[in-house]
Amino acid sequence: MKLAFISLVGLLLSGQSFGAPNKCVSPQPPPVTHKKPNFVVILTDDQDQLMNSLDYQPYVKRHFIDEGTSFTKYYTTSAMCCPSRVSLWLGQFAHNHNVTDESRPHGSYYKFQAGHLDDSWLPVWLQEEGYSNHYIGKFINGVNKDNTVAPKGWDHFEPLVSPGIYNFTNPIFSLNGGPLEAFPGVYQTDLILNKSLARIDALVEKKKEGDNPFLLVISPTAPHDEIQEDGTFTPPVPADRHKHLFPDAKVPRTPNFNPAVQDKVGWIGDLPLLSPLQVEEIDHHYRQRLRSLQATDELVDSVVKKLAANDLLDNTYLVYTTDNGYHLGQHRLFAGKQTPIENDINIPFIIRGPGIAKKQIKTNPATHSHFPATVLDLAGIKRPTNLDATSLFDPEHTESFNVEFWSNQFTEGSSKLKNKKNSYKALRLISQKHDLYYSVWCTHEHEFYDMKVDPYQLTNKYPAADRKLLDRLDALVAVLHDCKGEVCKFPWRTIHKDGQVHSLDDALDAKHDAFYSALPKFRFKSCKVYYDADNEGTQ
């Protein structure tokens, strides 16, 4: 029987209007300054939050954690480089920008260009307000010798170019779409540091001509795996000066590390225990990741000192983050990302600058899609209307968002495991009272974890969960799966048109039981490796 999917948003809005207009929440104003602030973003690749990588970076601690605010419930909503990085700069979830993979036809720089996504994104919005924008390092996959043209919005675009993106000792760059420049034998992160310091010097000279605010993005590839010419993934290569560090470091043996009892759905549930040899390989992989991050840590120190020496630090916001997390042994997974487990989606995000509290930890939920609104607010620039998320500092923010993925999953390192049924929607709902994970897979399987009780996601409670609670979570997944703009920001307002429900606690009132029970549930028709709006929805 052919399934007919309908939009729950359309169902809820059809023939009806809101009882009261949505309240527009004014963001907290940026600190009062005499000139527009600068922004420096250090964007690493595949850096974990939950395997304690930040504990091995003393300069990140000194210059970011101790001097700024850490968002410990910050997430990528698609645990893969291309969709995550595009969301970071567009402020949209992957189902809206539709860059959902690393390579063509569903991802990469080519897909980005085909969608003309650089017509309207953060670099352009800043440039229109007088900012000069500068990018050095990894951008996204698909920047190669045949495609180095700079996207709109960058005054200085100097990306790593394939096959030199994932080669730590033979990096290749192109400046503003110009000829390739290879640096055989030069350690990639050190080269990115030198280019970044030279760029800061150039910006200092430019500022002598007047108030010229800037955005500088510095994006080393570490701790991403190195990729060989045959496509093989191998652990990252550290600088020679760091290759003997941390000889005893091991992946933290958390309860979800290679668990004796596996309670996952789909292909993850079928994984066998990792062998002792595989565990040794994973621990080596972990040490190489930590070692590769040491040059990044030194980069942080040098960049901050260079800004301070040129009196730029007091009027500059600095951000340290990554594109997605990483797993090594959790839930018997070998090495990689792309799953909705917490290790892959919960990532570092630390910000410091004018008016930002020091040594502060914030636990309000946030995603890469919150980044553009945050930057625009801090710069005192009006936000465009098509953003899917508010600023990190908005006094009112959503408690929920969807994590989404459509692609083959593959395992990095020596394992050749590849799985085709890895498409899912996973809801994260985080508030003072709740910390919930709920997923719907293309295999029609479900997972539910109360993360306050089960932070390591060890026991899938979906079969025994309260059906009334699941009805509310199903409604959120259904609304968020294809949301845009305000619906993404405030899904409860879409579900309850009278504006009386603002949170899960409000929705759990027994008077709404029949309403939620009757709502259609979200599901996939089949498992596809790309986003097809007709393949998912409410029946």
Salt bridges, closest charged atoms under 4 A:
ASP45 OD2 - ARG85 NH2 3.82
ASP45 OD2 - LYS138 NZ 2.52
ASP46 OD2 - HIS224 NE2 3.67
ASP46 OD2 - LYS337 NZ 2.72
ASP48 OD1 - ARG289 NH2 3.18
ASP66 OD2 - LYS61 NZ 3.19
GLU67 OE1 - LYS358 NZ 3.20
ASP119 OD1 - LYS152 NZ 2.47
ASP146 OD1 - LYS145 NZ 3.45
GLU158 OE1 - HIS156 NE2 2.78
GLU158 OE2 - LYS195 NZ 2.59
ASP190 OD1 - ARG241 NH2 2.78
ASP201 OD1 - LYS306 NZ 2.96
GLU205 OE2 - LYS208 NZ 2.87
GLU209 OE1 - LYS206 NZ 3.45
ASP225 OD1 - HIS285 NE2 2.61
ASP283 OD2 - ARG253 NH2 2.82
GLU298 OE1 - ARG241 NH2 2.75
GLU298 OE2 - HIS242 NE2 2.79
ASP301 OD1 - HIS63 NE2 2.74
ASP301 OD2 - LYS305 NZ 3.08
ASP323 OD2 - ARG85 NE 2.97
GLU342 OE2 - ARG428 NH2 3.03
ASP344 OD1 - HIS327 ND1 2.89
ASP377 OD2 - ARG383 NH2 2.60
ASP394 OD1 - ARG383 NH2 2.95
GLU396 OE2 - ARG493 NH2 3.06
GLU404 OE1 - HIS95 ND1 2.97
GLU404 OE1 - LYS425 NZ 2.60
GLU412 OE2 - LYS337 NZ 2.74
ASP435 OD2 - LYS73 NZ 2.94
ASP435 OD1 - ARG428 NH1 2.85
ASP471 OD1 - ARG467 NE 3.24
ASP471 OD1 - LYS521 NZ 3.13
ASP474 OD2 - ARG467 NH2 2.77
ASP482 OD1 - HIS481 ND1 3.56
GLU486 OE2 - LYS489 NZ 2.82
ASP505 OD1 - LYS433 NZ 3.71
ASP505 OD1 - HIS434 NE2 2.76
ASP513 OD2 - LYS468 NZ 3.33
ASP513 OD1 - ARG472 NH2 2.73
ASP532 OD2 - LYS528 NZ 2.64
GLU536 OE2 - LYS425 NZ 3.33
